[in-house]
Amino acid sequence: MVLDVTANGPDGKKIFQTSRIYAAQATDSCSTQTALGPDKKLGLIRDTSIQPFAAKEETIEVPLPAGMMDAVIEVNLRYQPRPGNIYPIHKVVRNVSLDKVK
């Protein structure tokens, strides 16, 4: 699973972008380097995967340029089992205004 977050200013100019990958990460047990392929994976070193029916909360701070009080935030969640194979799961676009925050 891949979570992409993009923030655009009111003029449509991109001001922030990040991606997070959620997957089990395995090693060959001889080094700390992540191993790819089922024939090389011998041990899990960390599991950040999104589990079925389990809530997962993320906090992503978006730095806004000085004086900017509005932004358009777009969040995309997609399943990508291998490069090139992309299956969109969910997309949310929100207009965020900080005018009323004190």
Residue pairs with C-beta under 8 A, 6 or more apart in sequence:
1 21
1 22
1 23
1 49
1 50
1 77
1 78
1 79
1 80
1 89
2 19
2 20
2 21
2 22
2 77
2 78
2 79
2 80
3 19
3 20
3 22
3 58
3 75
3 76
3 77
4 17
4 18
4 19
4 74
4 75
4 76
4 77
4 78
5 16
5 17
5 18
5 19
5 60
5 62
5 73
5 74
5 75
6 14
6 16
6 17
6 73
6 74
7 14
7 15
7 16
7 17
7 62
7 64
7 71
7 72
7 73
7 74
8 14
8 15
8 71
8 72
8 74
9 15
9 65
9 68
9 70
9 71
9 72
10 68
10 70
10 71
10 72
15 62
15 64
15 65
15 68
15 71
16 62
16 63
18 60
20 58
21 48
22 48
22 49
22 50
22 56
23 48
23 49
24 44
24 46
24 47
24 48
24 49
25 34
25 44
25 45
25 46
25 47
25 48
26 34
26 35
26 40
26 41
26 42
26 43
26 44
26 45
27 33
27 34
27 35
27 41
27 42
27 43
27 44
27 45
28 35
28 40
28 41
28 42
29 42
29 43
32 45
34 45
35 41
35 42
50 56
62 71
62 73
64 71
64 98
69 97
69 98
69 99
70 95
70 96
70 97
70 98
70 99
71 95
71 96
72 93
72 94
72 95
72 96
73 93
73 94
73 95
73 96
74 91
74 92
74 93
75 90
75 91
75 92
75 93
76 88
76 90
76 91
77 88
77 89
77 90
77 91
78 86
78 87
78 88
78 89
79 86
79 87
79 89
80 86
80 87
